Amino acid sequence: MNEIKIFCPATIANISCGFDVLGLCLETVGDEMIIRKSDVKGIKITKIVGEVLPLETSKNVAGVAALALFRPIGYYQN
């Protein structure tokens, strides 16, 4: 497998009193990611649709999360 596609649903949080205990996932609103293997070492964000967000891995919340997954195995982004 060279590519995976994931969908992360948006949520409605704090729909009642209770300090964000109750929430709902929305079926059609959310973020979609396509993650591809590459021969080049590193994590690179190539495209963002719908919002103006940084493509620089260390300044993008998805990029920071991906880098955190690699930290335990000693991988660091250059």
C-alpha positions as CSV (number, residue, x, y, z in Angstrom):
1,M,0.0,0.0,0.0
2,N,1.4,3.4,-1.0
3,E,-1.4,5.6,0.1
4,I,-4.1,5.9,2.7
5,K,-7.0,8.3,3.0
6,I,-8.5,9.1,6.4
7,F,-11.5,11.3,7.4
8,C,-11.7,13.0,10.8
9,P,-15.2,14.2,11.6
10,A,-15.9,17.6,13.0
11,T,-17.7,17.7,16.3
12,I,-20.3,19.7,18.2
13,A,-19.0,19.9,21.7
14,N,-20.6,21.1,24.8
15,I,-24.2,20.5,23.7
16,S,-25.4,20.6,27.3
17,C,-24.0,21.6,30.6
18,G,-21.3,19.3,31.9
19,F,-17.9,20.7,31.0
20,D,-17.8,19.3,27.4
21,V,-18.8,15.9,28.5
22,L,-21.5,15.6,25.8
23,G,-20.7,16.0,22.1
24,L,-21.6,14.7,18.7
25,C,-19.6,13.8,15.6
26,L,-20.8,15.2,12.3
27,E,-21.1,12.8,9.5
28,T,-20.2,15.0,6.5
29,V,-18.1,17.9,7.9
30,G,-14.5,17.3,8.9
31,D,-10.9,16.9,7.6
32,E,-9.7,14.5,5.0
33,M,-6.1,13.5,4.8
34,I,-4.3,11.5,2.1
35,I,-1.0,10.1,3.3
36,R,1.5,8.8,0.7
37,K,4.8,7.0,0.9
38,S,7.8,8.7,-0.5
39,D,11.4,7.9,-1.3
40,V,12.4,11.2,0.2
41,K,12.9,11.2,4.0
42,G,10.6,13.6,5.8
43,I,7.1,14.8,6.4
44,K,5.8,17.2,3.8
45,I,2.4,18.9,3.6
46,T,1.8,19.5,-0.1
47,K,-1.8,20.8,-0.2
48,I,-4.5,22.3,2.0
49,V,-8.0,23.0,0.6
50,G,-10.6,25.2,2.1
51,E,-8.5,27.2,4.6
52,V,-5.3,29.2,4.7
53,L,-3.1,27.1,6.9
54,P,0.7,26.8,7.0
55,L,2.3,24.1,4.8
56,E,5.4,24.2,7.0
57,T,5.3,20.9,9.0
58,S,6.5,22.4,12.3
59,K,3.8,25.2,12.1
60,N,0.8,23.0,11.2
61,V,-1.0,21.0,13.9
62,A,-1.3,17.9,11.7
63,G,2.4,18.1,10.9
64,V,3.4,18.5,14.6
65,A,1.3,15.5,15.4
66,A,2.9,13.4,12.7
67,L,6.4,14.5,13.9
68,A,5.4,13.4,17.5
69,L,4.7,9.9,16.2
70,F,8.2,9.6,14.9
71,R,10.0,11.0,17.9
72,P,10.0,7.7,19.9
73,I,12.0,6.0,17.1
74,G,14.6,8.8,16.9
75,Y,13.4,10.4,13.6
76,Y,13.5,14.2,13.4
77,Q,12.5,16.5,10.6
78,N,15.3,18.5,9.0
